[in-house]
Amino acid sequence: MYCNAGDIKIKNNASDKVVTFGNSKIGIALDYNGKHNVSGLDIINNQNVISGTSGIFSKKRTLKNE
């Protein structure tokens, strides 16, 4: 999908620790409250593809310095 930077809207809800961004074709919500989670994905016609606990998760791993 191609879009101009001006078409994208970004909103950070610092109290809930959720960043939402997108345009008229796609909307994504990223939850960073103690995790890294795509908690919402909306596409054309506002069809909800992912929401809430059915989100996409990633795992982070830290290495201890010895």
C-alpha positions in Angstrom: 0.0 0.0 0.0 1.3 3.5 -0.9 0.4 6.6 1.1 1.8 10.0 1.7 3.2 10.8 5.2 0.5 13.5 5.5 -2.2 10.8 5.3 -1.0 9.0 8.5 -2.4 10.0 11.9 -0.5 8.9 15.1 -1.8 9.2 18.6 0.0 8.1 21.8 -2.2 7.4 24.8 0.5 7.6 27.5 -1.8 6.7 30.4 -3.0 3.5 28.7 0.4 3.0 27.0 -1.2 2.4 23.6 -0.1 4.0 20.3 -2.6 4.1 17.4 -1.7 5.0 13.9 -3.0 4.7 10.4 -5.0 6.3 7.6 -8.4 5.8 5.9 -7.3 2.4 4.7 -5.7 0.8 7.8 -5.5 1.4 11.5 -3.1 -0.3 14.0 -3.0 -0.2 17.8 0.2 -1.1 19.6 0.0 -1.8 23.3 3.3 -1.3 25.2 2.0 -1.6 28.8 4.5 -4.2 30.1 4.4 -6.0 26.7 4.8 -5.5 23.0 1.4 -6.3 21.5 -0.4 -5.4 18.3 -3.8 -5.1 20.0 -5.8 -3.8 17.1 -5.8 -4.0 13.4 -8.6 -2.5 11.3 -8.6 -2.5 7.5 -10.9 -1.2 4.7 -14.5 -0.7 5.6 -13.6 -0.7 9.3 -13.5 -4.5 9.4 -11.9 -5.4 12.8 -9.2 -8.0 12.1 -7.5 -8.2 15.5 -8.8 -6.8 18.8 -8.0 -7.1 22.5 -6.5 -10.4 23.8 -6.4 -11.9 20.3 -3.6 -9.6 19.4 -0.1 -10.4 18.0 2.6 -10.6 20.6 6.4 -10.5 20.3 9.0 -11.7 22.8 12.0 -9.8 24.0 15.0 -11.3 25.6 17.8 -9.6 27.5 21.2 -11.0 28.1 22.9 -10.6 31.4 26.4 -9.1 31.3 28.9 -11.3 32.9 
